[in-house]
């Protein structure tokens, strides 16, 4: 009997962002620990394997989601049965939207989802694009989550689910509430690509640990030598931080310009201000302000 069975739903259609890489990440990290793995590709009209431990839905365009919409809705019973027997269901981008109750398309059409995740999504004209770094919480584990988002949908998380991660400086689900992705029991979704599992080993191992719990008894998985995965993860996290710098530098440049205006308007003596921290040095001159702005911009 195979230890881990991964059902890859619609691999010929939901494949926009290299989602086979997520299947590979799951397979290899299980195999490196001595577990046997079988990957089943499930296309339109084909049933899920009854022994699936993980069900994966990748990303796809609005057009693809319209094509598979009816087939997706017809799978609600079998997917719910998989969740009930302990399987983990993961949806990425378009797959994440399909795990929810519905996705409203740009033309007003509605794609009915599986309804296994308490989220709803509505298409928008503008896309949310950029590198993401967030703080994730999943099944009692906390870790840094990184990836790349590129989606037009705006997803609202309902009370039965909770955000997968908090992203203070990126768009996430809808660009408003700083949430990214969602989880509900053994079901989770995210907008992040990368592929997301290849560059987030903590997330991958959390999924594997839950999917293999009947074999491991809940014991922690054996640690792996993951220097390459960590390097990829840290590189994405660093780039996500670097993406903020141009805006930050512009803010300090504006501060410098405002200081010039103040001096020009009031004259140099009046532009000096007493420090608020009680420093006996007493005053902060315009020259010091320019120096601080320069240091900040050069950081």
C-alpha positions as CSV (number, residue, x, y, z in Angstrom):
1,X,0.0,0.0,0.0
2,X,1.3,3.5,-0.9
3,X,1.9,5.8,2.1
4,X,1.0,9.1,0.3
5,X,-1.4,9.5,-2.6
6,X,-1.5,13.0,-4.2
7,X,-4.4,13.7,-6.5
8,X,-3.5,16.5,-8.9
9,X,-6.8,17.9,-10.2
10,X,-6.9,19.2,-13.8
11,X,-3.1,19.2,-14.4
12,X,-3.7,19.9,-18.1
13,X,-5.8,23.0,-17.4
14,X,-4.9,24.4,-14.0
15,X,-1.2,24.8,-14.7
16,X,-0.6,28.6,-15.2
17,X,2.2,29.0,-12.6
18,X,4.2,25.8,-12.6
19,X,2.0,24.0,-10.2
20,X,3.6,20.7,-11.0
21,X,6.5,22.1,-9.0
22,X,4.2,22.0,-5.9
23,X,3.5,18.3,-6.6
24,X,7.2,17.6,-7.0
25,X,8.0,19.4,-3.7
26,X,5.4,17.3,-1.8
27,X,6.6,14.1,-3.4
28,X,10.3,14.6,-2.9
29,X,10.0,15.7,0.7
30,X,8.0,12.7,1.5
31,X,10.2,10.3,-0.4
32,X,13.4,11.7,1.2
33,X,11.9,10.6,4.5
34,X,11.3,7.1,3.3
35,X,7.5,7.3,2.5
36,X,6.2,5.8,-0.7
37,X,4.3,8.2,-3.0
38,X,1.9,7.9,-5.9
39,X,0.7,10.8,-7.9
40,X,-2.7,10.5,-9.7
41,X,-3.6,13.1,-12.4
42,X,-7.3,13.6,-12.4
43,X,-8.8,15.3,-15.5
44,X,-12.3,16.3,-16.5
45,X,-14.9,13.7,-15.7
46,X,-12.4,11.4,-13.9
47,X,-13.0,10.4,-10.2
48,X,-10.7,11.2,-7.4
49,X,-8.7,8.2,-6.1
50,X,-10.5,7.0,-3.0
51,X,-7.2,6.8,-1.1
52,X,-6.0,10.3,-1.8
53,X,-4.2,12.0,1.1
54,X,-3.6,15.3,-0.6
55,X,-5.8,17.0,-3.3
56,X,-4.1,19.8,-5.2
57,X,-5.7,22.4,-7.5
58,X,-3.4,24.8,-9.3
59,X,-3.9,28.2,-10.9
60,X,-5.8,29.0,-14.0
61,X,-7.3,31.9,-16.0
62,X,-11.0,33.0,-15.8
63,X,-11.6,31.3,-19.1
64,X,-10.2,28.0,-17.8
65,X,-12.3,28.3,-14.6
66,X,-15.4,28.7,-16.7
67,X,-14.5,25.6,-18.7
68,X,-14.1,23.4,-15.6
69,X,-16.7,25.1,-13.5
70,X,-19.5,22.5,-13.9
71,X,-17.1,19.6,-13.4
72,X,-15.7,21.3,-10.2
73,X,-19.2,21.7,-8.8
74,X,-20.0,18.1,-9.4
75,X,-17.1,17.0,-7.2
76,X,-18.3,18.6,-4.0
77,X,-19.4,15.3,-2.5
78,X,-16.2,13.4,-3.2
79,X,-14.0,16.3,-2.1
80,X,-16.0,16.6,1.2
81,X,-15.6,12.9,1.7
82,X,-11.8,13.2,1.2
83,X,-11.6,16.0,3.8
84,X,-13.8,13.9,6.2
85,X,-11.3,11.0,6.0
86,X,-8.4,13.3,6.8
87,X,-7.1,14.4,3.3
88,X,-5.6,17.8,2.9
89,X,-7.0,19.9,0.1
90,X,-4.8,22.7,-1.3
91,X,-5.9,25.3,-3.8
92,X,-3.5,27.9,-5.4
93,X,-4.7,31.1,-7.0
94,X,-7.5,30.0,-9.4
95,X,-7.7,26.7,-7.4
96,X,-8.0,28.7,-4.2
97,X,-11.0,30.5,-5.7
98,X,-12.6,27.2,-6.7
99,X,-12.4,25.9,-3.2
100,X,-14.8,28.6,-2.1
101,X,-18.5,29.0,-2.6
102,X,-18.4,31.0,-5.8
103,X,-16.3,33.1,-8.1
104,X,-18.0,36.0,-9.9
105,X,-16.4,36.6,-13.3
106,X,-15.8,40.0,-14.9
107,X,-18.9,39.6,-17.1
108,X,-21.1,38.9,-14.1
109,X,-21.2,35.1,-14.7
110,X,-20.8,32.9,-11.7
111,X,-18.6,29.8,-11.3
112,X,-19.9,27.7,-8.5
113,X,-17.0,26.4,-6.3
114,X,-16.6,23.3,-4.2
115,X,-17.8,25.1,-1.0
116,X,-15.3,23.4,1.2
117,X,-13.7,26.8,2.2
118,X,-15.7,29.7,3.5
119,X,-14.6,32.3,1.0
120,X,-16.2,34.1,-1.9
121,X,-14.4,35.8,-4.8
122,X,-15.3,38.6,-7.2
123,X,-13.3,39.6,-10.2
124,X,-11.9,43.1,-10.4
125,X,-10.6,45.2,-13.3
126,X,-7.2,45.8,-11.6
127,X,-4.8,43.0,-10.7
128,X,-2.9,42.7,-7.5
129,X,0.7,42.0,-8.4
130,X,3.9,41.7,-6.4
131,X,6.3,39.8,-4.2
132,X,4.8,38.9,-0.8
133,X,6.2,38.2,2.7
134,X,3.8,37.4,5.5
135,X,3.4,35.7,8.9
136,X,1.5,32.5,8.5
137,X,-0.3,30.4,11.1
138,X,-1.6,26.9,10.2
139,X,-2.6,24.0,12.5
140,X,-0.7,25.3,15.4
141,X,2.5,26.1,13.4
142,X,3.8,29.6,12.8
143,X,6.2,30.4,10.0
144,X,7.2,33.0,7.4
145,X,5.3,32.7,4.1
146,X,6.7,34.1,0.9
147,X,5.7,34.1,-2.8
148,X,4.5,36.1,-5.8
149,X,0.9,37.2,-6.2
150,X,-0.8,38.1,-9.6
151,X,-4.6,37.9,-9.4
152,X,-7.6,40.0,-10.4
153,X,-10.0,38.3,-7.9
154,X,-10.9,39.9,-4.6
155,X,-11.5,37.2,-2.0
156,X,-13.5,37.7,1.2
157,X,-12.9,35.2,4.1
158,X,-16.0,34.2,6.0
159,X,-16.3,33.4,9.7
160,X,-15.9,29.6,9.3
161,X,-12.4,30.1,7.8
162,X,-9.4,32.2,8.9
163,X,-6.6,33.9,6.9
164,X,-3.6,31.7,6.2
165,X,-1.2,34.6,6.7
166,X,-1.0,38.3,7.7
167,X,0.7,40.5,5.0
168,X,1.1,44.0,6.4
169,X,2.7,45.5,3.2
170,X,1.1,43.6,0.3
171,X,-2.3,43.1,-1.3
172,X,-3.2,39.5,-0.2
173,X,-6.8,38.4,-0.6
174,X,-8.4,41.8,-1.4
175,X,-6.0,44.6,-0.9
176,X,-7.9,45.8,2.2
177,X,-7.7,43.6,5.3
178,X,-4.1,42.4,5.0
179,X,-5.1,38.7,5.0
180,X,-3.5,36.2,2.5
181,X,-5.1,32.9,1.7
182,X,-7.4,31.0,4.0
183,X,-7.6,27.7,6.0
184,X,-10.6,25.7,7.3
185,X,-9.9,22.3,8.9
186,X,-7.9,20.3,6.3
187,X,-8.6,22.8,3.5
188,X,-6.3,25.7,2.6
189,X,-5.8,28.1,-0.2
190,X,-3.3,30.8,-1.2
191,X,-2.7,33.3,-4.0
192,X,1.0,32.8,-3.8
193,X,3.1,31.3,-6.5
194,X,6.8,30.4,-6.7
195,X,5.8,27.5,-6.9
196,X,4.8,28.2,-3.3
197,X,5.6,24.8,-1.8
198,X,9.1,24.7,-3.3
199,X,10.1,27.9,-1.5
200,X,8.2,27.4,1.7
201,X,9.4,24.1,3.3
202,X,7.5,24.8,6.5
203,X,4.2,25.0,4.7
204,X,5.0,21.9,2.7
205,X,5.9,19.9,5.8
206,X,2.8,21.1,7.6
207,X,0.7,19.7,4.8
208,X,2.7,16.4,4.8
209,X,2.5,16.0,8.5
210,X,-1.3,16.3,8.5
211,X,-1.7,14.1,5.5
212,X,0.6,11.3,7.0
213,X,-0.7,11.5,10.5
214,X,-2.3,8.0,10.4
215,X,1.2,6.6,9.7
216,X,3.3,8.9,12.0
217,X,0.8,9.1,14.9
218,X,1.3,12.8,14.9
219,X,5.1,12.7,15.4
220,X,7.2,15.4,13.9
221,X,8.6,14.6,10.5
222,X,12.3,13.9,10.2
223,X,14.3,17.1,9.5
224,X,15.8,17.4,6.1
225,X,18.9,19.2,4.7
226,X,17.1,22.0,3.0
227,X,19.8,24.6,2.4
228,X,18.7,25.1,-1.2
229,X,15.0,25.6,-0.2
230,X,16.0,28.0,2.6
231,X,18.2,30.0,0.1
232,X,15.2,30.3,-2.3
233,X,12.9,31.3,0.5
234,X,15.3,33.9,1.9
235,X,15.9,35.3,-1.5
236,X,12.2,35.8,-2.1
237,X,11.8,37.4,1.3
238,X,14.7,39.7,0.7
239,X,13.2,40.8,-2.7
240,X,9.8,41.4,-1.0
241,X,11.5,43.7,1.4
242,X,13.5,45.4,-1.3
243,X,10.3,46.2,-3.3
244,X,9.4,48.6,-0.5
245,X,12.5,50.7,-0.8
246,X,11.7,53.0,-3.8
247,X,8.5,54.2,-2.1
248,X,10.4,54.6,1.2
249,X,13.0,56.7,-0.5
250,X,10.4,58.8,-2.1
251,X,8.9,59.6,1.3
252,X,12.3,60.7,2.6
253,X,13.0,62.7,-0.5
254,X,9.7,64.5,0.1
255,X,10.6,65.2,3.7
256,X,13.9,66.8,2.5
257,X,12.1,69.0,0.0
258,X,9.6,70.1,2.8
259,X,12.5,71.0,5.0
260,X,14.0,73.2,2.3
261,X,10.6,74.9,2.0
262,X,10.4,75.5,5.7
263,X,13.9,77.1,5.8
264,X,13.1,79.2,2.7
265,X,9.9,80.4,4.3
266,X,10.9,81.0,7.9
267,X,14.6,81.5,7.7
268,X,17.2,79.3,9.1
269,X,17.0,80.4,12.8
270,X,13.2,79.7,13.0
271,X,13.6,76.3,11.3
272,X,15.4,74.9,14.3
273,X,13.3,72.7,16.6
274,X,13.9,71.6,20.2
275,X,14.3,67.8,20.5
276,X,11.3,66.1,22.1
277,X,13.4,63.4,23.8
278,X,14.8,65.9,26.3
279,X,18.3,65.7,24.8
280,X,20.4,68.4,26.4
281,X,21.9,69.1,23.0
282,X,18.7,71.0,22.6
283,X,18.3,71.7,18.9
284,X,18.1,69.8,15.6
285,X,19.4,72.0,12.7
286,X,18.5,71.8,9.1
287,X,22.0,70.4,8.3
288,X,21.4,67.5,10.6
289,X,18.0,66.9,9.0
290,X,19.5,66.7,5.5
291,X,22.2,64.3,6.8
292,X,19.5,62.0,8.3
293,X,17.5,62.1,5.1
294,X,20.6,61.2,3.1
295,X,21.4,58.3,5.4
296,X,17.9,57.0,5.2
297,X,17.9,57.2,1.4
298,X,21.3,55.4,1.2
299,X,20.2,52.6,3.5
